[in-house]
Amino acid sequence: MKKILPTLVLSIALLVPMIATAQVSPPECCRIGQTLSRTSGQITTSAGTVTCTSAAPCSLVAGTFVGQTLNATCQTGTVSTAGNQWGLICVMNSIYTVTN
């Protein structure tokens, strides 16, 4: 018992940092599963930067990839719509997917 406990503690102390450093960083983009409309903010596409308003909402088409920078490599595609609020768009897409 005297040898097992210190060995177990030492093993855990050595393994935990290795497991923590082996984690992959989260993706910097997401794929939109359904069409979304934005009434505020800006988005950037290959056509240029568009300001979204309630009078002229921006439409994000299902199947496009949204991320921080345009033409960045994503999990299975390339970012075609960029914006500084891409995380919020991804969360909205997730909520819509769960509730529909």
N, CA, C and O atoms as a DFTB+ gen file, in Angstrom:
400 C
 N C O
     1  1       0.818      -1.194       0.000
     2  2       0.000       0.000       0.000
     3  2       0.860       1.256       0.000
     4  3       0.507       2.261      -0.617
     5  1       2.005       1.191       0.704
     6  2       2.886       2.348       0.783
     7  2       3.512       2.675      -0.569
     8  3       3.825       3.834      -0.838
     9  1       3.697       1.678      -1.412
    10  2       4.296       1.919      -2.725
    11  2       3.247       2.256      -3.777
    12  3       3.543       2.986      -4.723
    13  1       2.050       1.750      -3.635
    14  2       1.005       1.955      -4.633
    15  2       0.520       3.398      -4.662
    16  3       0.383       3.978      -5.739
    17  1       0.262       3.979      -3.514
    18  2      -0.272       5.337      -3.452
    19  2       0.690       6.377      -4.031
    20  3       0.252       7.191      -4.843
    21  1       1.962       6.397      -3.666
    22  2       2.870       7.374      -4.289
    23  2       3.034       7.153      -5.792
    24  3       3.149       8.115      -6.552
    25  1       3.045       5.913      -6.216
    26  2       3.156       5.607      -7.639
    27  2       1.942       6.120      -8.398
    28  3       2.071       6.670      -9.491
    29  1       0.777       5.939      -7.821
    30  2      -0.451       6.420      -8.445
    31  2      -0.454       7.946      -8.538
    32  3      -0.792       8.499      -9.585
    33  1      -0.088       8.619      -7.473
    34  2      -0.045      10.084      -7.462
    35  2       0.974      10.589      -8.468
    36  3       0.687      11.537      -9.199
    37  1       2.137       9.998      -8.529
    38  2       3.166      10.404      -9.478
    39  2       2.723      10.173     -10.919
    40  3       2.977      11.004     -11.791
    41  1       2.066       9.054     -11.166
    42  2       1.569       8.764     -12.518
    43  2       0.542       9.790     -12.952
    44  3       0.592      10.270     -14.084
    45  1      -0.379      10.132     -12.082
    46  2      -1.404      11.130     -12.407
    47  2      -0.755      12.489     -12.632
    48  3      -1.124      13.204     -13.564
    49  1       0.203      12.849     -11.793
    50  2       0.872      14.144     -11.920
    51  2       1.628      14.255     -13.238
    52  3       1.750      15.353     -13.780
    53  1       2.130      13.164     -13.757
    54  2       2.852      13.194     -15.022
    55  2       1.924      13.112     -16.229
    56  3       2.223      13.694     -17.271
    57  1       0.819      12.412     -16.111
    58  2      -0.075      12.219     -17.253
    59  2      -1.007      13.392     -17.517
    60  3      -1.309      13.683     -18.674
    61  1      -1.464      14.065     -16.481
    62  2      -2.435      15.153     -16.664
    63  2      -1.889      16.268     -17.553
    64  3      -2.603      16.702     -18.458
    65  1      -0.658      16.759     -17.347
    66  2      -0.160      17.807     -18.262
    67  2      -0.019      17.334     -19.698
    68  3      -0.223      18.118     -20.624
    69  1       0.327      16.065     -19.904
    70  2       0.456      15.552     -21.263
    71  2      -0.894      15.492     -21.952
    72  3      -0.989      15.794     -23.141
    73  1      -1.926      15.114     -21.240
    74  2      -3.268      15.057     -21.818
    75  2      -3.761      16.458     -22.140
    76  3      -4.380      16.674     -23.182
    77  1      -3.494      17.407     -21.259
    78  2      -3.968      18.774     -21.470
    79  2      -3.297      19.422     -22.670
    80  3      -3.946      20.191     -23.381
    81  1      -2.032      19.145     -22.921
    82  2      -1.341      19.752     -24.056
    83  2      -1.671      19.050     -25.367
    84  3      -1.368      19.586     -26.433
    85  1      -2.273      17.883     -25.323
    86  2      -2.608      17.152     -26.537
    87  2      -3.938      17.587     -27.132
    88  3      -4.328      17.091     -28.189
    89  1      -4.635      18.493     -26.484
    90  2      -5.941      18.928     -26.967
    91  2      -5.798      19.771     -28.240
    92  3      -4.855      20.550     -28.374
    93  1      -6.721      19.608     -29.146
    94  2      -6.741      20.351     -30.400
    95  2      -7.517      21.640     -30.169
    96  3      -8.513      21.655     -29.445
    97  1      -7.058      22.714     -30.784
    98  2      -7.758      23.986     -30.623
    99  2      -9.107      23.924     -31.327
   100  3      -9.252      23.196     -32.309
   101  1     -10.089      24.665     -30.850
   102  2     -11.411      24.638     -31.468
   103  2     -11.380      25.250     -32.865
   104  3     -10.535      26.098     -33.152
   105  1     -12.286      24.831     -33.725
   106  2     -12.302      25.389     -35.079
   107  2     -12.646      26.875     -35.060
   108  3     -13.390      27.337     -34.195
   109  1     -12.109      27.605     -36.004
   110  2     -12.343      29.045     -36.103
   111  2     -13.432      29.353     -37.127
   112  3     -13.439      30.427     -37.728
   113  1     -14.350      28.410     -37.323
   114  2     -15.420      28.617     -38.286
   115  2     -16.534      27.599     -38.039
   116  3     -16.391      26.696     -37.215
   117  1     -17.634      27.755     -38.754
   118  2     -18.709      26.767     -38.689
   119  2     -19.475      26.778     -40.007
   120  3     -19.423      27.745     -40.767
   121  1     -20.178      25.693     -40.257
   122  2     -21.010      25.572     -41.457
   123  2     -22.437      25.901     -41.057
   124  3     -22.958      25.340     -40.093
   125  1     -23.074      26.807     -41.791
   126  2     -24.453      27.203     -41.509
   127  2     -25.380      26.112     -42.036
   128  3     -25.321      25.749     -43.211
   129  1     -26.233      25.596     -41.162
   130  2     -27.126      24.500     -41.526
   131  2     -28.430      24.951     -42.155
   132  3     -29.098      24.166     -42.830
   133  1     -28.798      26.195     -41.943
   134  2     -30.022      26.735     -42.537
   135  2     -29.851      28.228     -42.764
   136  3     -28.968      28.856     -42.179
   137  1     -30.690      28.786     -43.605
   138  2     -30.565      30.194     -43.952
   139  2     -30.900      31.077     -42.757
   140  3     -31.927      30.892     -42.104
   141  1     -30.017      32.044     -42.476
   142  2     -30.198      32.992     -41.376
   143  2     -30.225      34.408     -41.923
   144  3     -29.616      34.693     -42.954
   145  1     -30.935      35.297     -41.230
   146  2     -30.947      36.714     -41.592
   147  2     -30.349      37.521     -40.458
   148  3     -30.615      37.254     -39.286
   149  1     -29.531      38.518     -40.812
   150  2     -28.946      39.429     -39.821
   151  2     -29.451      40.828     -40.103
   152  3     -29.534      41.256     -41.255
   153  1     -29.790      41.541     -39.025
   154  2     -30.291      42.917     -39.188
   155  2     -29.333      43.938     -38.581
   156  3     -29.663      45.121     -38.495
   157  1     -28.156      43.496     -38.161
   158  2     -27.164      44.424     -37.636
   159  2     -25.773      43.860     -37.876
   160  3     -25.616      42.659     -38.094
   161  1     -24.778      44.708     -37.839
   162  2     -23.399      44.288     -38.029
   163  2     -22.981      44.317     -39.479
   164  3     -23.705      44.812     -40.343
   165  1     -21.810      43.783     -39.731
   166  2     -21.268      43.725     -41.084
   167  2     -20.798      42.307     -41.381
   168  3     -20.354      41.585     -40.488
   169  1     -20.902      41.924     -42.642
   170  2     -20.335      40.656     -43.095
   171  2     -19.497      40.938     -44.330
   172  3     -19.750      41.897     -45.058
   173  1     -18.499      40.096     -44.562
   174  2     -17.631      40.242     -45.721
   175  2     -17.738      38.981     -46.558
   176  3     -17.584      37.867     -46.057
   177  1     -18.002      39.172     -47.823
   178  2     -18.042      38.061     -48.769
   179  2     -17.068      38.375     -49.901
   180  3     -16.378      39.394     -49.868
   181  1     -17.015      37.508     -50.889
   182  2     -16.129      37.760     -52.026
   183  2     -16.565      39.010     -52.801
   184  3     -15.762      39.604     -53.521
   185  1     -17.835      39.410     -52.654
   186  2     -18.335      40.613     -53.322
   187  2     -17.970      41.891     -52.574
   188  3     -18.082      42.981     -53.134
   189  1     -17.536      41.779     -51.321
   190  2     -17.163      42.947     -50.535
   191  2     -17.832      42.935     -49.170
   192  3     -18.472      41.957     -48.781
   193  1     -17.673      44.038     -48.451
   194  2     -18.249      44.167     -47.109
   195  2     -19.638      44.779     -47.207
   196  3     -19.840      45.775     -47.902
   197  1     -20.588      44.179     -46.507
   198  2     -21.981      44.623     -46.526
   199  2     -22.398      44.959     -45.102
   200  3     -22.113      44.203     -44.173
   201  1     -23.076      46.095     -44.928
   202  2     -23.631      46.465     -43.627
   203  2     -25.074      45.976     -43.568
   204  3     -25.878      46.290     -44.445
   205  1     -25.393      45.215     -42.541
   206  2     -26.734      44.654     -42.383
   207  2     -27.597      45.624     -41.583
   208  3     -27.177      46.101     -40.529
   209  1     -28.785      45.914     -42.069
   210  2     -29.741      46.778     -41.369
   211  2     -31.103      46.110     -41.374
   212  3     -31.319      45.131     -42.088
   213  1     -32.027      46.643     -40.570
   214  2     -33.383      46.073     -40.575
   215  2     -34.080      46.351     -41.898
   216  3     -34.936      45.572     -42.316
   217  1     -33.731      47.450     -42.566
   218  2     -34.317      47.748     -43.873
   219  2     -33.734      46.852     -44.963
   220  3     -34.429      46.500     -45.915
   221  1     -32.463      46.484     -44.826
   222  2     -31.796      45.618     -45.807
   223  2     -31.026      44.530     -45.061
   224  3     -29.809      44.632     -44.910
   225  1     -31.727      43.480     -44.588
   226  2     -31.037      42.427     -43.826
   227  2     -30.090      41.608     -44.705
   228  3     -30.306      41.463     -45.908
   229  1     -29.058      41.086     -44.091
   230  2     -28.106      40.211     -44.785
   231  2     -28.589      38.772     -44.640
   232  3     -29.024      38.356     -43.566
   233  1     -28.508      38.037     -45.710
   234  2     -28.936      36.649     -45.699
   235  2     -27.719      35.743     -45.752
   236  3     -26.867      35.882     -46.629
   237  1     -27.645      34.821     -44.812
   238  2     -26.569      33.828     -44.780
   239  2     -27.176      32.503     -45.242
   240  3     -27.998      31.915     -44.539
   241  1     -26.779      32.048     -46.393
   242  2     -27.376      30.884     -47.040
   243  2     -26.876      29.590     -46.395
   244  3     -25.709      29.475     -46.022
   245  1     -27.771      28.634     -46.276
   246  2     -27.424      27.322     -45.711
   247  2     -26.314      26.674     -46.528
   248  3     -26.318      26.723     -47.758
   249  1     -25.368      26.070     -45.825
   250  2     -24.266      25.384     -46.485
   251  2     -22.998      26.199     -46.589
   252  3     -21.946      25.650     -46.917
   253  1     -23.062      27.502     -46.317
   254  2     -21.856      28.322     -46.384
   255  2     -21.077      28.232     -45.077
   256  3     -21.641      27.921     -44.028
   257  1     -19.804      28.501     -45.147
   258  2     -18.940      28.494     -43.972
   259  2     -18.719      29.926     -43.507
   260  3     -18.415      30.811     -44.307
   261  1     -18.875      30.143     -42.199
   262  2     -18.720      31.468     -41.599
   263  2     -17.518      31.413     -40.671
   264  3     -17.359      30.458     -39.911
   265  1     -16.661      32.447     -40.731
   266  2     -15.484      32.490     -39.870
   267  2     -14.978      33.908     -39.700
   268  3     -15.619      34.863     -40.140
   269  1     -13.836      34.042     -39.068
   270  2     -13.249      35.351     -38.791
   271  2     -12.650      35.973     -40.041
   272  3     -12.842      37.163     -40.293
   273  1     -11.925      35.182     -40.831
   274  2     -11.261      35.717     -42.020
   275  2     -11.754      35.006     -43.277
   276  3     -11.977      33.795     -43.275
   277  1     -11.917      35.765     -44.327
   278  2     -12.414      35.257     -45.601
   279  2     -11.374      34.336     -46.240
   280  3     -10.174      34.599     -46.158
   281  1     -11.831      33.268     -46.869
   282  2     -11.009      32.274     -47.573
   283  2     -10.087      31.479     -46.662
   284  3      -9.139      30.858     -47.143
   285  1     -10.341      31.481     -45.363
   286  2      -9.559      30.648     -44.444
   287  2     -10.014      29.196     -44.579
   288  3     -11.168      28.934     -44.916
   289  1      -9.120      28.266     -44.320
   290  2      -9.455      26.849     -44.407
   291  2     -10.234      26.439     -43.170
   292  3      -9.840      26.734     -42.042
   293  1     -11.348      25.754     -43.402
   294  2     -12.217      25.297     -42.324
   295  2     -12.114      23.772     -42.241
   296  3     -11.296      23.173     -42.939
   297  1     -12.938      23.134     -41.391
   298  2     -12.880      21.682     -41.229
   299  2     -13.033      20.956     -42.562
   300  3     -12.205      20.118     -42.917
   301  1     -14.076      21.275     -43.284
   302  2     -14.344      20.565     -44.539
   303  2     -14.601      21.518     -45.697
   304  3     -15.181      21.115     -46.705
   305  1     -14.188      22.751     -45.575
   306  2     -14.415      23.719     -46.639
   307  2     -13.627      24.989     -46.418
   308  3     -12.681      25.022     -45.631
   309  1     -14.026      26.038     -47.124
   310  2     -13.360      27.330     -47.045
   311  2     -14.362      28.381     -46.602
   312  3     -15.512      28.371     -47.041
   313  1     -13.931      29.287     -45.733
   314  2     -14.808      30.349     -45.230
   315  2     -15.203      31.263     -46.387
   316  3     -14.345      31.860     -47.037
   317  1     -16.515      31.369     -46.639
   318  2     -17.010      32.219     -47.720
   319  2     -17.701      33.468     -47.198
   320  3     -17.954      34.397     -47.965
   321  1     -18.013      33.510     -45.898
   322  2     -18.612      34.686     -45.269
   323  2     -17.857      34.952     -43.973
   324  3     -17.756      34.081     -43.110
   325  1     -17.331      36.161     -43.849
   326  2     -16.527      36.496     -42.674
   327  2     -17.158      37.661     -41.924
   328  3     -17.887      38.470     -42.498
   329  1     -16.865      37.729     -40.642
   330  2     -17.343      38.829     -39.824
   331  2     -16.785      38.714     -38.424
   332  3     -16.392      37.630     -37.994
   333  1     -16.748      39.827     -37.710
   334  2     -16.186      39.796     -36.366
   335  2     -17.139      39.144     -35.364
   336  3     -16.730      38.844     -34.243
   337  1     -18.394      38.920     -35.740
   338  2     -19.354      38.249     -34.870
   339  2     -19.690      36.848     -35.376
   340  3     -20.819      36.382     -35.226
   341  1     -18.710      36.183     -35.974
   342  2     -18.951      34.859     -36.539
   343  2     -19.321      33.855     -35.463
   344  3     -20.092      32.934     -35.731
   345  1     -18.798      34.001     -34.257
   346  2     -19.134      33.083     -33.164
   347  2     -20.605      33.161     -32.802
   348  3     -21.243      32.141     -32.541
   349  1     -21.142      34.376     -32.786
   350  2     -22.565      34.576     -32.498
   351  2     -23.429      33.939     -33.584
   352  3     -24.467      33.347     -33.288
   353  1     -23.008      34.058     -34.816
   354  2     -23.742      33.448     -35.929
   355  2     -23.743      31.925     -35.773
   356  3     -24.763      31.276     -36.009
   357  1     -22.605      31.358     -35.377
   358  2     -22.519      29.906     -35.181
   359  2     -23.404      29.440     -34.027
   360  3     -24.026      28.381     -34.109
   361  1     -23.461      30.232     -32.948
   362  2     -24.330      29.881     -31.819
   363  2     -25.790      29.959     -32.241
   364  3     -26.576      29.074     -31.903
   365  1     -26.171      31.013     -32.982
   366  2     -27.553      31.128     -33.474
   367  2     -27.911      29.937     -34.354
   368  3     -29.015      29.401     -34.257
   369  1     -26.990      29.524     -35.204
   370  2     -27.226      28.373     -36.067
   371  2     -27.443      27.119     -35.244
   372  3     -28.318      26.315     -35.563
   373  1     -26.660      26.938     -34.188
   374  2     -26.826      25.769     -33.316
   375  2     -28.181      25.777     -32.610
   376  3     -28.848      24.747     -32.518
   377  1     -28.576      26.936     -32.119
   378  2     -29.879      27.045     -31.440
   379  2     -31.011      26.758     -32.408
   380  3     -31.950      26.036     -32.071
   381  1     -30.931      27.318     -33.611
   382  2     -31.967      27.050     -34.605
   383  2     -32.027      25.567     -34.959
   384  3     -33.113      25.016     -35.137
   385  1     -30.874      24.923     -35.062
   386  2     -30.839      23.501     -35.393
   387  2     -31.479      22.668     -34.298
   388  3     -32.213      21.726     -34.598
   389  1     -31.221      22.989     -33.036
   390  2     -31.774      22.223     -31.926
   391  2     -33.276      22.448     -31.795
   392  3     -34.018      21.504     -31.524
   393  1     -33.734      23.684     -31.983
   394  2     -35.157      23.986     -31.758
   395  2     -36.043      23.625     -32.940
   396  3     -37.256      23.511     -32.770
   397  1     -35.488      23.444     -34.120
   398  2     -36.331      23.089     -35.289
   399  2     -36.475      21.620     -35.441
   400  3     -37.146      21.157     -36.364
